[in-house]
Amino acid sequence: MYTMLPTDVVTRLALPTPEQRTVEFANGQRDVWPLGEVRIRLADSERTTVFLAGPAGGRPLLGAVTLEEFGVAVDPNHQRLVPISSFFV
């Protein structure tokens, strides 16, 4: 759901992680990871979004919240981000 940044990246960028969040994996296992906010740029847009500090050495992952904040979705067939329409429920 949230963007994940490896702890080594969080440390290198000196990002504060003032909160903790319980995360649950697909196998049901749970863990507690640090949570913070980071400024991210995609193309010509820049936003502040929530991130979780995950295991060191991993790949950063854009979460659903961040993708929605930027108004994009993943096109897995073409391996790219595509614009989506905003909607209200």
Secondary structure, DSSP 4 states (H G I P E B T S, - for coil): --EEEEHHHHHHTT----EEEEEE-TTS-EEEEEEEEEEEEETTEEEEEEEEEE-TT---B--HHHHHHHTEEEETTTTEEEE------
